[in-house]
Amino acid sequence: MELNEARDAIKRIDEEMAELFVRRMEAVREVAAYKRAHGLPIEDKEQEAKVIEGRSALIADPELRSFYVRYLRETIEVSKSWQHRLFEGLRVAYSGVEGAFAHVASQRIFPDGTPVAYPSFEAAYAAVEAGECDVAVLPIENSFAGEVGQVLDLMFSGGLFVNGVYDLSVTHNLLGVPGAKPSDVKTVVSHPQALSQCGAYIRAHGYKTESAENTAVAAKTVAERGDASVAAVASVETAELYGLSVLDHDVNESRTNTTRFAVFSRAETPSSGKREGEAFLLLFTVKDEVGGLATAVNLISAYNFNLRVLRSRPMKDLPWHYYFYAEAEGDADSENGRRLISALRGACPMVKVAGRYKTANAEQGGETI
């Protein structure tokens, strides 16, 4: 083939590829719309690996295959950039003020979204129910202090679905006004859970404690008071935000202190159809009789689901009655899963599948936050 003929062939192929590129990006737009509606992050490293492995097998020539893998990686990056553009304007509700751990989590899960602060878990949750925001990022558990009961109660009574669970490693620091020293501090202000997580440090220094709505509010309070004897327990990001100094680093008792955040949205994400790595959230009540709870637990076991978490919570409208929060490994949409849910509904007064998620730590869908 002559040079000009080869160039003409490349030109025709490029024209075809341009048409295919537009079609591909329109499909990517649909993917982005789905992720936005269901509160799913853009990044999905597991899916990217599957695409590269599967598509590269289409190239028989091993030398060309390596270049095709590079082409696929670059194409995926372009697709993600397009999705990031489409995600601009996603409104992410969280409880607290700028700099709170929930604010940090919302930015890491949805870096292109717009964080919207609300004064309480209930308000953030209601904002998504009412359509004011697209998703809510709320804490459901801390590895040191346990579950966040208020959010579990919202999960029980509300209409939103959990479509993702992400881990945020929590590091608390002692923050004071510029020029203050740890020896100046007499009172520490923070959220009750943060105070609990730093209990050993606080007791060792003989500090008094004062509760705040969250760690960022505590830092803001310290900045506003301008008193060297008052310090906050909060993050480094919060110190930078409110112009405070870090008087002491890593004051939390546990060095593996982690908070799990759930992403709530109005749309329910169906199962991927693969059991591996999947889990579902289950809420149920049991009959007020001997063996009521045992019956439900035995059913979950009988249908071969691993019960990872089981907690009881008091029902607000029925004194001394409880509902149960469970996390089970596996696919609730599988044939076995549907049989389990049907069996539970036959044995329990109320059964609700509150959400599904992948059992992996994630930052933007891939790495630990």
N, C-alpha and C positions, 0 to 999 in steps of 0.2 A: 504494500500500500504506500502511495506517495504521501509526503508530509502534509500537503494541503487536504488530501482525502482523509487522512487521520484526524486532522484538526476539524474538518467538517463533521466527521463521525462523533467526535467529542462534543461539538456544539449541539448536535441533535440529541445526544444523550443528556447533556446538561439541561436542555429545554424540557425533556421528559422528567428529569430529576427535579426541576423547579416546580413543575405541576405536582409531582409526588410530595415535594417538601410542603407545599401549601396544604395538601390533603392531610399530611401527617400532623402539621401544626394545628389544624382544625380538630383532629382527633385528640391532640394534647389539650386543647381548650376544653373539650368535654371531660377529660380526666381531671383537669383543674377544677371545673365546676362541681364535679362529684366530690372531690376531696374537700372543697370549700364547704359544701352543703353538709358533709358528714363529719367535719372537724378533724380531718386527717392531714398530717404534715406533707409537704412536698417531697422531702427526701424519703426514699425507701431503698436502702442499699441492698436488701435481700432481693427485691424485684429487679434492680439494675443488674445484679450478678446473674440472675436467671436469664435476662434478656441477652446479655453478652454471651453467655454459654450456649444458649439455644440458637441464636442467630449466627454466631461465628461458625457453627457446624454446617451452615449452608455453603461455605466456601471450601471446596475440595483441595485447592492448592494451598499447602501449608505455609508457603512464603507469603502469598497474598492474604492468608487468614490473619496473620499478625497485623497487617496494615488495616484489615477490615475491623479488627477489634479496636484499633485506635480510632477508626472512623466512627464506630458505634459509641465509644466513650465520648467523643466530641459531640456527636448527635444528641446523646442523652444530656450533656451539659447545656446545649442550646435549648432543648426541650424544658429543662428545669428553669433556665433563665426566663423563658416565656411564661412558665407557670408562676414564677416569682412576680412577674409583672402583673399577671392576672389576679394574684392574691393581694395586691395592694388595695387597701380599703377594707380588708377583712377586719371586722370589729371583734376584739377579743375581750370579754368581760373577766375581771378578776376582783378579788376582795382585798381592799387595802389602799395604800397610796403608792406613788411612784417610789421604787426602790425596795418595796416589800418582796419577799421571796416568791410570792405568786406572780408579781410583776416580772421578776427575772425569768421565771419559768415560762410565762406567756410569751416573752420575747424570744426565748430560745426555741420553743416549739414552733412558733409562728413569727419568724423574723421579719416578714413582710406585712404582718398585720398591724392594726392600730390598737394598742392596749387601752381599755376603758376601765377606769377605777370605779368601784362601788363600795359603799360603806360596810357591807356585810356579805356573807355567803348567800343569804337569802335574796338580797338585791341583785347580785351578779347572776344568780340562777334565773330569777324572774325576768331579767333583761333579755335572756335568750328565749325564754318561753314567749315573751311579748314581741319578739322580733327586733328589739332595739340593737341586739348584738348577734353575731353569727354563732359564736361558741363561747363557752366559759371554761376557764382553767381554774380548778379548785382542788385543794389538798384533800386527800382521803385517808392518809396514814403517815405517821412518822415512825421510823425504826426504833426510836428511843421512847417516845411518849405515847405511842399507840394510835388508834383510829381517831379521825376527826368526826365525832358523832353528829355534829350539825349537818355536815355534808351527806353522811349516810342517810340521815332522816330526810333530806331533800330528795335523795335518790329513791327512797321508799315511797314518798308521797307525790313526787313531781312527775312530769311527763317527758323529761329529756332522757337521752340515751348516752351512755359512755362508749366512745369509739376509740379511745386511746388512753393508756396509762403510762406515765413517764416518771423517771426518778431524777430528783434534784438533790445532789449532795450538799448538805447544809453545814456551813462553817460559821460559827458565831464569834464575834469579836467585841471587845469592850471599847466603846466609843465615847469620847468626851469632848468638851469644848477645847479649842486650840490653847495650848499652854498648860492644860491640866495634866496631872500625874496620877497613876493608879492609887497612890497613897492619899490623894485628895478626895477620892470618891467615898461617899457615905451611903448613897442610895443608887440602886440599879433599876432602870425602867425597861420593861419589855413585855412581849406577849407571854401569858402564863406558860405555854409549852416551851418557849425559849428559856424562860427562867428555870423551868424544871430540867431542861437539858443541860443547863449550866449550874445546877444546884450545888455540886461539890465545890466548884470554884467560888461561888458566891458565899457559901458557908465558911470556906477557908479564909476568906478575906473579911468576914464579919459584916458584909454589906446588907443593908435593908433592901427590900424589894417593893416595887410599885408596878402594878399591871397596866398594860396598854393594849389597844385593840389589835395591833400587830407590831412587828419589829420596826417598820419604817415610821410609823406614828411615834414610836418610842424615840427614835433618832431625831425626828422633827421636834418633839417635845423638849429634848435636851438642848437642841440648837436654839430654840425660842427662849428657854429659861436662861441660858448663858451662865449657868452655875457650875463651877468646877467640882462641886461635891455630888453632882448628879451625872450619871453615865447611862448609856444605853447598851443593850446587847443586840447586835444587828450585824448585817453584812458589810463588807468593804465597800460595795457599790453604794450602800446607803450613806456611809461616811462621806464619800465623794459628793453625793447628791446634796447633803445638808451642811457641808463644810465642817465636818467634825474630824478629830484626830483619832487614829487607832492607838488606844492606850495599851492594849494587850491583844495578841492574836490567839485564835483557836482556843477559846475558853469553854467550849462545850465538852461535856464529860466523855462522850463517845466520839471516837475519830471515824466511825462508820455511820455517822448521823445522816440519814437520808429521808427525804420526804417524797411520797408518791403523789403525783398530781394527775387527776383525771380530766379529760377533755369531754365536755358535755355539748351535745348539739341536738337539734330538733329531729334530725333524720337518723334512722337506725341503719348501721352498716351490716350487711349480711356477711355470713361467714365466707372465708375464701375457699372453703371446701376441703381444707387440709388440717388435720388434727394437730400436727406437730407445731409447737410454739404458740398455740392458741389457748385462750382462757375465756371464761364468761362469768359475769356477775349475776348472782341469783339472790333474790329477796323472797322470803316466804314466812308465813305464819303456820303454827301447828295447832292441832286440836288440844283443848284443855283436858287431857286425859293421860293416864299412865302410858308411857312409851311413845307419846306424840312426836317428840323430837327424834327419838331413836328410829322411828319409822321412816322419817324423811332422810336421815343420814344413811340408813341402811339401803334405801332406794338408790341414792347417789352412788354408793359403793356397788350395789348389785348391777348397775348399768355401766360399771367399769370406768367411772370418772374419779380422778384423784381430787379429793377435797383439800385444797391448800389452805383456806381460811374459813373459819366459822365463828361468828360473833353474834351476841344477842344485844338488842337495843330496846328500850322501853317505848311502848306506843303512847303517844301524847294524849290521845282521847280515851284510852282504856287503862286506868291505873292497874299496876301489877300484871299487865299483859305485855308480851314481847313479840317483836319480829326478829328474824334471823337474816344476817348478811353472810353470804358465802361466795367464795371464788373457787371455781373448779377448772381443772385443766381439761382441754378437749374442745370439741366442736358441738355447740348446742343445736346447730342446724343439721347435724348428721342424722341418719335414721335412728341410731341409738340415742342421740340427744333428744330427738322429738319424742321418742318413747319414754325417756326419763321425765321430760316436762309433763307429758300426759299422765304418767303415773303419779307424779307429785301433785298435780291438780286434783287427782282423785283422792289423795290422802290429806291435802292441806287446804285450809280455807282460802288462802291467797298465795299465788305464785307469780313472780314477775322476773323475766330475764331483763336486767337493767342495762346490759351492754356486753360487747365483745372486744377483745383487744389481743394484741400479740404480746407474748411474755418475753419482752426484750427491753433493755434500757435504751433510751433514745434521746438524741439531740437532733432535731430536724429529721426525725425518723430513723437515725442510724446510730449515733454514738450516745454515750451517757451524758446527761445534761451537766 
